Amino acid sequence: MTVRLEGFHAVKHALRFAPELVDCVTVNDIEAVRRLAAQLAPDVIELLLERATVGEVEHPTGVEGLARRPAEDRNILTTRRTPLVLLDEPRHPGNAGAVVRVAAAAGASGVAMTGTLDPWHPAVVRGSAGLHFALPVLRVAAAEVAGPLIVLDAEGGQFDTVPDDAVLVIGSERSGVGSELRARADAVVRLPMRPGVSSLNLATATAAVLYAWRLTHRN
């Protein structure tokens, strides 16, 4: 299945993490893109220019591309060395994409999503800036996921440590985590917040937990 890469950053990340899957890159101006890459991503200049052809591009960066979806790695649903983020029925593609971006940056093993939202919807890929190619991104049924389940909820207990193989379950802002995953939770915890602040969006909550985990590893 073909994935549209919208903008320089999406193309950059696909080339950096899965160059073999990038089929073509279209640019408005070769020299302008060469300068942009030299400034922002010198490691991909050669790959970018090898695939670049001049054409009409609407994105402000003057770059877009097409890539193939990677093969799914569903092993992370049962075995992993870093936390897996599980979004329970996310609704907003941009928010889901931002979670993928955070998860890739923090070194999560992957991002799984229950519900009807396609994890590879163009708006989700746009929100991740192409970092879908840096880690597995899957749609799953809740029953497929195994391991210590840590559910984030405003009414949960005190946040402590995150096991390396944890599944971090985060629900939508409106509905929270559903009953099926909540019933299976090994822990239900809340993020400490200032009184009067009731919630965080998906990407912010994910970032807070993942970096709490990552900082204990000092890398």
C-alpha positions as CSV (number, residue, x, y, z in Angstrom):
1,M,0.0,0.0,0.0
2,T,1.3,3.4,-1.0
3,V,1.8,6.2,1.6
4,R,1.9,9.8,0.6
5,L,4.7,11.8,2.3
6,E,3.7,15.4,2.6
7,G,6.5,17.9,3.2
8,F,10.2,17.8,3.7
9,H,10.2,16.4,7.2
10,A,8.0,13.4,6.3
11,V,10.3,12.6,3.3
12,K,13.4,13.1,5.5
13,H,12.2,10.7,8.1
14,A,11.1,8.0,5.6
15,L,14.5,8.3,3.9
16,R,16.3,8.1,7.2
17,F,14.6,5.1,8.7
18,A,13.3,3.1,5.7
19,P,15.0,4.4,2.5
20,E,14.3,1.1,0.7
21,L,10.6,1.9,0.9
22,V,10.7,5.4,-0.6
23,D,9.8,5.1,-4.3
24,C,9.9,8.7,-5.4
25,V,10.3,12.2,-4.3
26,T,8.9,15.3,-6.1
27,V,10.4,18.7,-5.6
28,N,9.6,22.2,-6.9
29,D,13.3,23.2,-7.1
30,I,16.3,20.9,-6.8
31,E,18.7,23.6,-5.6
32,A,16.3,24.9,-3.0
33,V,15.8,21.4,-1.6
34,R,19.5,20.8,-1.6
35,R,20.0,23.9,0.5
36,L,17.1,22.9,2.8
37,A,18.5,19.4,3.3
38,A,22.0,20.7,3.9
39,Q,20.6,22.9,6.7
40,L,18.1,20.4,8.3
41,A,19.2,16.9,7.4
42,P,22.6,16.6,5.7
43,D,22.5,12.8,6.3
44,V,19.8,12.3,3.7
45,I,21.0,14.7,1.0
46,E,22.4,12.0,-1.3
47,L,19.3,9.7,-0.9
48,L,17.0,12.7,-1.5
49,L,18.7,13.9,-4.6
50,E,18.9,10.4,-6.0
51,R,15.1,10.1,-6.0
52,A,14.2,13.7,-6.7
53,T,12.4,14.7,-9.8
54,V,11.1,18.2,-10.5
55,G,7.3,18.7,-10.5
56,E,4.5,20.7,-9.0
57,V,4.3,20.4,-5.2
58,E,1.7,22.2,-3.1
59,H,3.4,21.8,0.3
60,P,5.2,24.9,1.5
61,T,8.5,23.1,1.8
62,G,8.4,22.2,-1.9
63,V,8.8,18.5,-1.2
64,E,6.6,15.4,-1.3
65,G,7.1,11.7,-1.9
66,L,5.5,8.3,-2.1
67,A,6.6,5.3,-0.1
68,R,5.4,1.7,0.6
69,R,4.1,0.7,4.0
70,P,6.6,-1.4,5.9
71,A,5.7,-5.0,6.9
72,E,3.9,-5.1,10.2
73,D,5.8,-6.2,13.2
74,R,3.2,-7.6,15.5
75,N,5.7,-9.3,17.8
76,I,5.8,-6.1,19.9
77,L,2.2,-6.8,21.0
78,T,3.6,-9.6,23.2
79,T,7.3,-9.2,23.6
80,R,9.3,-5.9,23.8
81,R,12.2,-4.1,25.5
82,T,10.7,-0.6,25.6
83,P,7.2,0.5,26.3
84,L,4.4,0.1,23.8
85,V,1.9,3.0,23.5
86,L,-1.7,1.8,23.1
87,L,-4.3,4.4,22.1
88,D,-7.8,3.2,22.9
89,E,-10.1,4.3,20.2
90,P,-8.5,7.6,19.2
91,R,-10.7,9.9,17.2
92,H,-8.5,12.8,15.9
93,P,-6.0,11.8,13.2
94,G,-3.7,14.7,13.9
95,N,-3.5,13.9,17.6
96,A,-2.8,10.2,16.9
97,G,0.0,11.2,14.5
98,A,1.5,13.5,17.2
99,V,1.6,10.5,19.5
100,V,3.5,8.5,16.9
101,R,6.0,11.3,16.7
102,V,6.5,11.5,20.5
103,A,6.8,7.7,20.7
104,A,9.5,7.6,18.0
105,A,11.5,10.3,19.7
106,A,11.3,8.7,23.1
107,G,12.2,5.2,21.9
108,A,9.0,3.4,22.4
109,S,8.7,0.0,20.8
110,G,5.7,1.0,18.8
111,V,2.2,2.6,18.7
112,A,-0.9,0.4,18.5
113,M,-4.5,1.7,18.2
114,T,-7.8,0.1,18.8
115,G,-11.0,1.4,17.1
116,T,-11.9,2.5,13.6
117,L,-9.2,5.1,13.0
118,D,-6.7,3.9,10.4
119,P,-3.2,4.4,11.9
120,W,-1.9,5.0,8.4
121,H,-4.5,7.5,7.4
122,P,-2.8,10.4,5.5
123,A,-3.7,12.8,8.3
124,V,-2.1,10.5,10.9
125,V,1.1,10.2,8.8
126,R,1.1,14.0,8.4
127,G,0.8,14.4,12.1
128,S,3.8,12.1,12.7
129,A,6.0,14.0,10.2
130,G,6.7,10.6,8.6
131,L,7.9,8.9,11.8
132,H,5.6,6.0,11.1
133,F,8.7,4.6,9.4
134,A,10.8,4.8,12.6
135,L,8.7,2.3,14.6
136,P,5.8,-0.2,14.2
137,V,2.4,1.5,14.0
138,L,-0.5,-0.9,14.1
139,R,-4.3,-1.3,14.4
140,V,-5.1,-4.0,17.0
141,A,-7.9,-5.6,19.0
142,A,-7.5,-5.0,22.7
143,A,-7.2,-8.7,23.3
144,E,-4.1,-9.0,21.2
145,V,-1.9,-6.9,23.5
146,A,-0.1,-8.7,26.4
147,G,2.1,-7.4,29.2
148,P,1.9,-5.1,32.1
149,L,-1.0,-2.7,31.3
150,I,-0.7,0.8,32.8
151,V,-3.8,2.8,32.2
152,L,-3.7,6.6,32.4
153,D,-6.7,8.1,34.0
154,A,-7.4,11.3,35.9
155,E,-8.9,9.3,38.7
156,G,-6.0,6.8,39.0
157,G,-3.5,6.3,41.7
158,Q,-0.1,7.9,42.1
159,F,2.2,7.6,39.1
160,D,5.4,5.6,39.9
161,T,7.7,3.8,37.6
162,V,7.2,2.4,34.1
163,P,8.4,-1.2,33.4
164,D,10.4,-1.5,30.2
165,D,7.9,-3.9,28.7
166,A,4.8,-1.9,29.8
167,V,1.8,-1.2,27.6
168,L,0.9,2.5,28.2
169,V,-2.9,2.7,27.6
170,I,-4.2,6.1,26.8
171,G,-7.9,6.8,26.0
172,S,-9.4,9.7,24.1
173,E,-9.9,13.1,25.8
174,R,-13.6,12.7,25.7
175,S,-14.2,9.0,26.7
176,G,-11.0,7.9,28.4
177,V,-9.9,4.2,28.4
178,G,-12.7,1.7,27.6
179,S,-14.0,-0.9,30.1
180,E,-12.2,-3.9,28.4
181,L,-8.7,-2.5,28.8
182,R,-9.5,-0.9,32.2
183,A,-10.6,-4.3,33.5
184,R,-7.3,-5.9,32.5
185,A,-5.1,-3.0,33.9
186,D,-2.2,-3.9,36.2
187,A,-2.3,-0.3,37.3
188,V,-4.4,2.8,36.8
189,V,-2.4,6.0,37.4
190,R,-2.7,9.7,36.9
191,L,-0.2,12.3,35.9
192,P,0.4,14.9,38.6
193,M,-1.2,18.2,37.5
194,R,-1.9,21.6,38.9
195,P,-5.4,21.8,40.6
196,G,-8.0,23.0,38.2
197,V,-6.4,21.4,35.1
198,S,-8.5,18.4,34.2
199,S,-6.7,16.8,31.3
200,L,-3.9,16.8,28.7
201,N,-4.1,15.9,25.0
202,L,-3.0,12.5,23.8
203,A,0.5,13.6,22.7
204,T,1.3,15.6,25.8
205,A,0.2,12.8,28.1
206,T,2.2,10.3,26.1
207,A,5.2,12.4,26.2
208,A,5.0,12.9,29.9
209,V,4.9,9.2,30.6
210,L,7.5,8.1,28.0
211,Y,10.0,10.7,29.1
212,A,9.5,9.7,32.8
213,W,10.5,6.3,31.7
214,R,13.3,7.4,29.4
215,L,14.9,9.7,32.0
216,T,15.4,6.7,34.3
217,H,17.6,5.2,31.6
218,R,19.7,8.3,31.1
219,N,20.0,8.0,27.4
